[in-house]
Every structure is written in structure tokens, then in C-alpha cells.
């Protein structure tokens, strides 16, 4: 409690002051550049027993651009996690072998800016694995660009819809006659285009979901490899020597 010299506020003034404090606090939070990084979210997920790969999956889904929504499914897959430092060349060899089996392409391994990058061949899927040392951690990022495949799927669907509309005009010409058929030409083409595009979107949604599940499984296997490598390193570390306290056994 304050002394008698302090100003005292009635209930209305106190309510207005507290409301203004809350408003300023909210504005301060909005202006702050705080928040949590993906690495921090992964740490929190690990502490409560969740798979760190789920954080990468959720962040990738939330970051989907407008094009992905228009095409019916994601056009880019990205999984990323930070693990305790893995520096053994054996890990990279095993990771590349894992990707070769999953993608069905030998791929190439290169080094750019201190990062080891495995990329599938140009005739295969655009899959890339990046392994980079960040302080005492190793960043593992697995991603696939599927924009071209998504556009081909929806475009092929639209073209097939137009072709069906053209084929439908042949029996309709016999049934309705040419003058009447001319009234239905535009609606038929529009219906065929929209129907084919919708079918292409559905197909791409199924294809992208299958690829997402496949790449997610590969990413979890990569994290398991990294964890096994960390366990092997811990087992190989020499046991701490016991310091003598000068007493006799």
C-alpha cells in the first residue's frame, strides 16, 4: 500500500488506466519480432513426446501458396529438423543410399556453402536432401518441387474434358440437329473444361498426398539414422576417468 501522498484513482479512472495498459501491451506484442522458430517448436514437440517430423509437416502445410490451393494439392514438399551434430561420413552415405532406393535414381552429391546436397537426376523427381552443420547441431532438410507435375495433371484433365465435350457433340448432332446443337456448344465446352480441370485437381490431390506420405517416411528414416549415429558416438566416447581422492581401496 502507498503512503498518503500518493494520488488515488476512483474505480472509473482505474478501469480506464488498466484498459490503456492492456492496449499498450497488446501493441507491444504486435510490434515485437518474437515468436518461435521451427527449431524451438521441434524442441517443444520433443519435450511433450511428439515426433519432430510432425512440426515440419505442419509448417509446410500452413505455408502452401495460392497456386497449391488452385491446383488441388501442394506443389512443394519440405521436411526439416535439427538434430545433435552428426559428422560421420557414414551417415551421409547411408542417407544417400536411402534416397536412391526411395526415388529410384542414383542422384548426385555436391557441396555448396558448407552444405552437403544430394539431388535426384533431371529426368527424375526434383528431390533434394541438404545436410548442414549449424553450431553443435546438424540441419537435415528434405524437399521436393512438384510444380510442373501439378500443372501437367490439371492441364491434362482440362484437355481431356474438352475432348469429351467434342466427342459428345457427335451423338447430340444426330439427336438434336445442327441448329439446336449450336445452342449447346459453349455450355458443353465450358462444362467439359471445368469438369476436366476438377478431375485433374482430384488426381493431383491424390498424387501429392501419396508423395507427401512417401517423403515423410523417408524423412523419418533419415532422423532415425541420425539418432542411431548419435547413439553410436555416445557409446564410442571414452568413459570418464575416476579421479583418485588419495584414499586406499
KAGIWO-V235864 format. One record per pair of residues at least 12 apart in sequence whose ideal C-beta (glycine too) atoms are under 10 Angstrom apart, sorted by the first residue. I is the first residue (numbers start at 1). J is the second residue. Records with the same first field share a line. If there is no record, write none. Layout:
I=J ; J
This chain:
37=82
38=52 ; 55 ; 56 ; 58 ; 59 ; 80 ; 81 ; 82
39=52 ; 55 ; 80 ; 81 ; 82 ; 134 ; 137 ; 139
40=55 ; 82
41=54 ; 55 ; 56 ; 58 ; 59
42=54 ; 55 ; 56 ; 59 ; 80 ; 81 ; 82 ; 83
43=55 ; 82
45=58 ; 81
46=81
51=81 ; 216 ; 220 ; 223
52=79 ; 80 ; 81 ; 82 ; 83 ; 219 ; 220 ; 223
53=79 ; 80 ; 81 ; 142 ; 216 ; 217 ; 219 ; 220 ; 222 ; 223
54=79 ; 216 ; 220
55=79 ; 80 ; 81
56=77 ; 78 ; 79 ; 80 ; 81 ; 140 ; 141 ; 142 ; 143 ; 216 ; 219 ; 223
57=77 ; 78 ; 79 ; 212 ; 215 ; 216 ; 219
59=78 ; 79 ; 80
60=74 ; 76 ; 77 ; 78 ; 79 ; 80 ; 143 ; 212 ; 216
61=74 ; 77 ; 212
63=76 ; 78
64=76
65=147
67=147 ; 150 ; 151
68=146 ; 147 ; 150 ; 204 ; 208
69=201
70=150 ; 154 ; 197 ; 201
71=146 ; 147 ; 149 ; 150 ; 151 ; 153 ; 154 ; 155 ; 197 ; 200 ; 201 ; 204 ; 205 ; 208
72=150 ; 153 ; 154 ; 157 ; 197 ; 198 ; 199 ; 200 ; 201 ; 202 ; 203 ; 204 ; 205 ; 206 ; 207 ; 208
73=146 ; 150 ; 153 ; 154 ; 201 ; 202 ; 203 ; 204 ; 205 ; 206 ; 207 ; 208 ; 209 ; 211 ; 212
74=144 ; 146 ; 147 ; 150 ; 204 ; 205 ; 208 ; 209 ; 211 ; 212
75=144 ; 145 ; 146 ; 147 ; 148 ; 149 ; 150 ; 151 ; 204 ; 208
76=126 ; 143 ; 144 ; 145 ; 146 ; 147 ; 150 ; 208
77=127 ; 142 ; 143 ; 144 ; 145 ; 146 ; 208 ; 211 ; 212 ; 214 ; 215 ; 216 ; 219
78=128 ; 141 ; 142 ; 143 ; 144 ; 145 ; 215 ; 219
79=129 ; 140 ; 141 ; 142 ; 143 ; 144 ; 212 ; 215 ; 216 ; 218 ; 219 ; 220 ; 222 ; 223
80=130 ; 139 ; 140 ; 141 ; 142 ; 143 ; 219
81=137 ; 138 ; 139 ; 140 ; 141 ; 142 ; 219 ; 220 ; 222 ; 223 ; 226
82=132 ; 134 ; 135 ; 136 ; 137 ; 138 ; 139 ; 140 ; 141 ; 226
83=137 ; 138 ; 139 ; 140 ; 222 ; 223 ; 225 ; 226 ; 227 ; 229 ; 230
84=136 ; 137 ; 138 ; 226 ; 227 ; 229 ; 230 ; 233 ; 234
85=133 ; 134 ; 135 ; 136 ; 137 ; 138 ; 226 ; 229 ; 230 ; 233
86=131 ; 133 ; 137 ; 138 ; 140 ; 225 ; 226 ; 227 ; 228 ; 229 ; 230 ; 233
87=133 ; 138 ; 229 ; 233
88=226 ; 229 ; 230 ; 232 ; 233
89=116
90=225 ; 229 ; 232
91=116 ; 131 ; 138 ; 140 ; 222 ; 225 ; 226 ; 228 ; 229 ; 230 ; 232
92=109 ; 116 ; 118 ; 129 ; 131 ; 225 ; 229
93=109
94=221 ; 222 ; 225 ; 226 ; 228 ; 229
95=109 ; 116 ; 118 ; 129 ; 131 ; 140 ; 142 ; 218 ; 221 ; 222 ; 225 ; 226 ; 229
96=108 ; 109 ; 116 ; 118 ; 129 ; 131
97=225
98=118 ; 129 ; 218 ; 221 ; 222 ; 224 ; 225
99=118 ; 119 ; 120 ; 127 ; 128 ; 129 ; 142 ; 215 ; 218 ; 221 ; 222
100=118 ; 120
101=218
102=120 ; 125 ; 127 ; 142 ; 214 ; 215 ; 217 ; 218 ; 221
103=118 ; 120 ; 121 ; 124 ; 125 ; 127 ; 129 ; 144 ; 214 ; 215 ; 218
104=120 ; 121 ; 124 ; 125
105=119 ; 120 ; 121 ; 122 ; 123 ; 124 ; 125 ; 127
106=120 ; 121 ; 124
107=119 ; 120 ; 121 ; 124 ; 127 ; 128 ; 129
108=120 ; 121
109=129 ; 131
112=130 ; 132
113=132
114=132 ; 133 ; 134
115=130 ; 131 ; 132 ; 133 ; 134 ; 139 ; 141
116=129 ; 130 ; 131 ; 132 ; 133
117=129 ; 130 ; 131 ; 132 ; 141
118=130 ; 131 ; 142
120=144
125=144 ; 145 ; 146 ; 149 ; 211 ; 215
126=143 ; 144 ; 145 ; 146 ; 147 ; 148 ; 149
127=142 ; 143 ; 144 ; 145 ; 146 ; 211 ; 215 ; 218
128=141 ; 142 ; 143 ; 144 ; 145
129=141 ; 142 ; 143 ; 218 ; 219 ; 222
130=142 ; 143
131=222 ; 226
138=226 ; 229 ; 230
140=219 ; 222 ; 223 ; 225 ; 226
141=219 ; 222
142=215 ; 216 ; 218 ; 219 ; 222 ; 223
143=215 ; 219
144=208 ; 211 ; 212 ; 214 ; 215 ; 218
146=204 ; 207 ; 208 ; 211 ; 212
149=204 ; 207 ; 208 ; 211
150=200 ; 201 ; 203 ; 204 ; 205 ; 207 ; 208
151=200 ; 204
152=200 ; 204
153=199 ; 200 ; 201 ; 202 ; 203 ; 204 ; 205 ; 206 ; 207 ; 208
154=196 ; 197 ; 198 ; 199 ; 200 ; 201 ; 202 ; 203 ; 204
155=196 ; 197 ; 200
156=196 ; 197 ; 199 ; 200 ; 203 ; 204
157=193 ; 195 ; 196 ; 197 ; 198 ; 199 ; 200 ; 201 ; 202 ; 203 ; 204
158=192 ; 193 ; 194 ; 195 ; 196 ; 197 ; 198 ; 199 ; 200 ; 201
159=192 ; 193 ; 196 ; 197 ; 200
160=192 ; 195 ; 196 ; 197 ; 199 ; 200
161=189 ; 190 ; 191 ; 192 ; 193 ; 194 ; 195 ; 196 ; 197 ; 198 ; 199 ; 200
162=188 ; 189 ; 190 ; 192 ; 193 ; 195 ; 196 ; 197
163=192 ; 196
164=188 ; 191 ; 192 ; 195 ; 196
165=184 ; 185 ; 187 ; 188 ; 189 ; 190 ; 191 ; 192 ; 193 ; 195 ; 196
166=185 ; 188 ; 189 ; 192
167=192
168=184 ; 188 ; 191 ; 192
169=181 ; 184 ; 185 ; 188 ; 189 ; 192
172=184 ; 185 ; 188
